[in-house]
């Protein structure tokens, strides 16, 4: 737990990085600008931070496991990076329907602690996706459909009320919460920059706790995600010159919290390339996750040793077996 708390302490303080709580199809994200007015507090292993657009509270709990990993990007050159903080998944994953949770006395800001909280029933396992409001009409509409599917026939009018009333969205997990104050965009509209939520019915039907390309061990569920700033992209996802410092930062996180299999594959590929082994003579991994780790390693090596890695990449990293970019779609 001490190592995880040290990671949290370092990363919460750095505005370059983003955070999310959610499941596949229902997610809330928090990020902030470096020059944005921000309220922060930290004590007794509780981190609270908020801006005028949203905020989060993190309270680590016993049994929390951190898993750092890379994912392939479809552009043939870059990769994504994440840290999943996980707990054992509960036996019951279904949330049921809409449920009143009472007054939100745990709200990050004092002025929000009289708002009423309603779980929309779209989360999975440990995660609840809720709205907070003082709007009398929306409260009445939500109470009228308690126990119902918010995307079923009974919930159609509620979604219209939510768009009208623009409640805060609250993502709840056993290790804290993310609150989003920014407006909900119109259907097919673009999410605002900064904190925002995604509620995607087409993804919810998969009934998954996370994207398929996230290497989360069986019977575990992410309850908080850390999204370290990519060395390839800025906060808006635009390509920028490669940032070696950011890559080194995540490398240190991988060494501490990466999957043993990923670290082993990376070491084997690096040693083989360094030794001048011909790619056709290398025992290429057989599992999908191990092949992903190997391809990402080749991309990393190509940053500094392009000539020695060219033949390896032509053989093993030519876009064949590209992963579905589910994580990008989820945050899209």
C-alpha positions in Angstrom: 0.0 0.0 0.0 2.9 2.4 0.7 4.1 2.1 -2.9 0.6 2.8 -4.2 0.2 5.8 -1.9 3.6 7.2 -3.1 2.4 6.8 -6.7 -0.8 8.6 -5.9 1.0 11.4 -4.1 3.3 12.0 -7.1 0.7 11.8 -9.8 -2.2 13.7 -8.2 0.1 16.7 -7.8 1.0 16.7 -11.5 -1.6 18.3 -13.7 -0.3 16.6 -16.8 -2.0 13.3 -15.9 -5.7 12.3 -16.1 -7.9 10.0 -14.1 -11.1 8.1 -14.6 -13.6 5.9 -12.8 -16.0 3.8 -14.7 -16.9 0.6 -16.5 -17.1 -0.3 -20.2 -19.6 2.3 -21.5 -20.1 4.4 -18.4 -17.2 6.5 -17.3 -16.2 9.8 -15.7 -12.9 11.5 -16.3 -11.0 14.2 -14.4 -8.2 16.3 -15.7 -7.1 19.9 -15.2 -5.0 22.6 -16.8 -1.7 23.6 -15.3 -2.9 27.2 -14.8 -6.4 26.4 -13.6 -7.6 27.5 -10.2 -7.4 24.2 -8.2 -8.3 23.3 -4.6 -6.2 20.5 -3.2 -5.9 18.8 0.1 -4.1 15.7 1.3 -4.1 14.0 4.7 -4.3 10.5 6.2 -4.0 9.0 2.7 -7.0 10.9 1.4 -6.5 13.1 -1.7 -9.1 15.7 -2.7 -8.8 18.0 -5.7 -11.3 20.0 -7.6 -11.6 22.9 -10.1 -14.6 24.7 -11.4 -15.2 21.9 -13.9 -14.9 18.8 -11.7 -12.9 17.0 -9.2 -12.0 13.7 -7.4 -11.3 12.2 -4.1 -9.1 9.1 -3.7 -9.1 7.0 -0.5 -7.0 3.8 -1.0 -8.3 0.7 0.7 -6.7 -2.6 1.8 -6.4 -5.1 -1.0 -5.9 -2.5 -3.7 -3.5 -3.6 -6.5 -1.9 -1.4 -9.1 -1.3 -2.7 -12.6 0.7 -0.6 -15.1 0.5 -1.6 -18.8 0.9 -0.4 -22.4 -1.6 -0.8 -25.3 -0.8 -0.7 -29.0 -2.0 2.3 -31.0 -3.3 1.7 -34.5 -1.0 4.3 -36.1 1.9 1.8 -36.3 4.3 3.9 -34.2 2.9 4.9 -30.8 1.4 3.2 -27.8 -0.9 4.1 -25.0 -0.2 3.7 -21.2 -2.4 3.3 -18.2 -2.3 2.3 -14.5 -5.4 0.3 -13.3 -6.0 0.3 -9.5 -8.0 -2.9 -8.9 -9.9 -4.8 -6.3 -11.3 -8.3 -6.4 -14.5 -8.1 -8.5 -17.7 -8.7 -6.5 -19.8 -11.8 -7.2 -22.7 -9.7 -8.3 -21.9 -7.4 -11.2 -25.3 -6.2 -12.3 -26.5 -3.0 -10.8 -30.2 -3.3 -11.3 -32.1 -0.1 -12.1 -32.3 3.5 -11.0 -31.8 3.9 -7.2 -32.1 6.9 -4.9 -29.0 7.2 -2.7 -30.1 10.1 -0.6 -28.5 13.5 0.0 -24.8 13.6 -1.1 -23.2 14.6 2.2 -19.8 13.4 0.8 -19.7 15.9 -2.1 -16.3 17.4 -2.7 -17.7 21.0 -2.4 -19.7 22.2 0.6 -22.2 23.9 -1.6 -23.1 20.6 -3.3 -23.8 18.6 -0.1 -27.6 19.2 -0.2 -28.0 17.8 -3.7 -29.8 14.4 -4.1 -27.9 11.5 -5.5 -29.4 8.9 -7.8 -27.6 5.8 -9.1 -28.6 5.3 -12.8 -27.9 1.6 -12.5 -25.5 1.5 -15.5 -22.3 0.7 -13.7 -20.9 -2.8 -13.1 -19.7 -4.4 -9.9 -17.9 -1.9 -7.7 -18.7 1.2 -9.8 -21.8 3.4 -9.7 -22.7 6.1 -12.2 -24.9 8.6 -10.5 -26.3 12.1 -11.0 -26.7 14.8 -8.3 -29.4 17.4 -8.5 -31.6 19.8 -6.6 -34.0 20.1 -9.6 -37.5 19.2 -8.4 -38.7 17.9 -11.7 -35.7 15.7 -12.3 -35.9 14.3 -8.8 -39.5 13.4 -9.3 -38.8 11.8 -12.7 -36.0 9.7 -11.2 -38.0 8.6 -8.2 -40.8 7.6 -10.6 -38.5 5.1 -12.3 -36.7 3.6 -9.3 -35.8 0.0 -10.1 -36.2 0.5 -13.8 -33.7 0.4 -16.6 -32.8 4.0 -17.4 -32.4 3.0 -21.1 -35.6 1.1 -21.2 -39.1 2.3 -22.1 -39.7 3.8 -18.6 -36.4 5.7 -18.7 -36.8 7.6 -22.0 -38.4 10.6 -20.4 -35.8 10.6 -17.6 -32.9 11.0 -20.1 -34.7 14.0 -21.6 -35.0 15.5 -18.1 -31.3 14.9 -17.4 -30.3 16.7 -20.6 -32.6 19.6 -19.6 -31.6 19.8 -15.9 -27.8 19.3 -16.5 -27.1 17.5 -13.1 -23.6 16.9 -11.9 -22.4 13.4 -12.7 -20.8 11.4 -9.9 -18.8 8.2 -10.4 -18.5 6.2 -7.2 -16.0 3.4 -6.3 -14.7 1.8 -3.2 -11.6 4.1 -3.4 -13.3 7.4 -4.0 -15.2 9.4 -6.5 -15.0 11.6 -9.6 -17.4 14.5 -9.9 -18.1 16.3 -13.2 -19.7 19.7 -13.2 -19.3 20.5 -16.9 -22.4 20.5 -19.2 -23.7 17.3 -20.8 -23.4 17.8 -24.6 -26.4 17.3 -26.9 -26.8 13.9 -28.5 -24.0 13.4 -31.0 -22.3 16.5 -29.6 -18.6 16.7 -28.6 -17.5 16.2 -25.0 -16.1 19.4 -23.4 -12.4 19.7 -22.8 -11.5 18.8 -19.2 -13.7 16.7 -16.9 -16.5 14.9 -18.7 -18.5 11.7 -18.7 -19.4 9.1 -21.4 -22.6 7.1 -21.2 -22.7 4.8 -24.2 -25.6 2.3 -24.4 -24.0 0.4 -27.3 -21.0 -0.4 -25.1 -23.0 -1.1 -22.0 -24.7 -4.1 -23.6 -21.3 -5.9 -23.6 -21.7 -5.9 -19.7 -17.9 -5.6 -19.2 -16.0 -3.9 -16.4 -13.2 -2.7 -18.7 -11.9 -2.7 -22.3 -10.9 -6.1 -23.7 -7.3 -4.9 -24.4 -6.7 -4.0 -20.8 -4.7 -6.9 -19.2 -6.7 -7.0 -16.0 -6.4 -10.4 -14.3 -9.5 -12.6 -14.0 -11.8 -11.8 -11.1 -10.3 -8.3 -10.7 -12.0 -5.0 -11.5 -10.4 -1.6 -12.0 -11.9 0.9 -9.5 -9.7 3.8 -10.4 -7.7 4.5 -13.6 -4.6 6.7 -13.9 -3.8 8.0 -17.4 -0.2 9.2 -17.4 0.4 11.9 -20.1 1.5 10.2 -23.3 5.1 11.1 -24.5 3.5 11.3 -28.0 0.5 13.5 -27.4 -0.6 16.6 -25.5 -3.7 16.9 -23.2 -6.0 17.2 -26.2 -4.6 14.1 -27.9 -2.7 16.0 -30.6 0.7 14.7 -31.8 3.7 16.5 -30.3 7.5 15.9 -30.4 8.3 12.8 -28.4 8.9 13.6 -24.7 11.7 11.4 -23.3 11.0 12.6 -19.7 7.4 11.4 -19.8 8.5 8.1 -21.3 11.1 7.7 -18.5 8.4 8.5 -15.9 6.2 5.8 -17.1 9.1 3.4 -17.5 9.7 3.8 -13.8 6.0 3.1 -13.1 6.1 0.0 -15.3 9.1 -1.4 -13.4 7.3 -1.0 -10.1 3.8 -2.0 -11.1 4.0 -3.8 -14.5 2.8 -7.3 -15.1 5.6 -9.8 -14.7 4.9 -11.3 -18.1 5.2 -8.0 -19.8 8.5 -7.1 -18.1 9.9 -10.5 -19.0 8.9 -10.2 -22.7 10.4 -6.7 -22.8 13.7 -7.9 -21.4 13.9 -10.8 -23.8 13.3 -8.6 -26.9 15.7 -5.9 -25.8 18.4 -8.5 -25.1 17.9 -10.2 -28.5 18.0 -6.9 -30.4 21.1 -5.8 -28.4 22.8 -9.1 -29.2 22.2 -8.8 -32.9 19.9 -11.9 -33.1 18.1 -12.1 -36.4 14.4 -11.6 -35.9 13.5 -14.9 -37.7 15.6 -16.8 -35.1 13.8 -15.3 -32.1 11.1 -17.3 -30.3 8.3 -14.8 -30.9 5.6 -15.0 -28.1 2.6 -17.1 -28.7 0.0 -15.3 -26.4 -1.8 -12.2 -27.7 -0.8 -10.1 -24.6 2.9 -11.2 -24.9 2.9 -10.3 -28.6 1.5 -6.9 -27.7 4.3 -6.3 -25.2 6.9 -7.4 -27.7 5.6 -5.1 -30.4 5.5 -2.2 -28.0 9.1 -2.9 -27.0 10.1 -2.8 -30.7 8.4 0.6 -31.0 10.2 1.9 -28.0 13.6 0.6 -29.3 12.9 2.2 -32.7 13.1 5.6 -30.9 16.8 5.3 -30.5 18.0 2.3 -32.6 16.0 2.6 -35.8 18.5 0.7 -38.0 18.9 -2.3 -35.7 15.1 -2.7 -35.2 13.9 -2.1 -38.8 14.0 -5.8 -39.7 12.3 -6.8 -36.5 9.5 -4.4 -37.1 9.1 -5.4 -40.7 8.6 -9.0 -39.6 6.6 -8.5 -36.4 5.0 -5.1 -36.3 3.4 -4.4 -39.7 -0.1 -3.7 -38.4 -1.2 -7.4 -38.6 -3.3 -8.5 -35.6 -4.0 -4.8 -34.6 -5.9 -4.6 -31.4 -9.4 -2.9 -31.4 -8.8 0.5 -29.9 -11.6 0.1 -27.3 -9.9 2.3 -24.8 -9.8 5.2 -27.2 -13.4 4.6 -28.2 -14.5 4.5 -24.6 -12.8 7.9 -23.9 -13.8 9.3 -27.3 
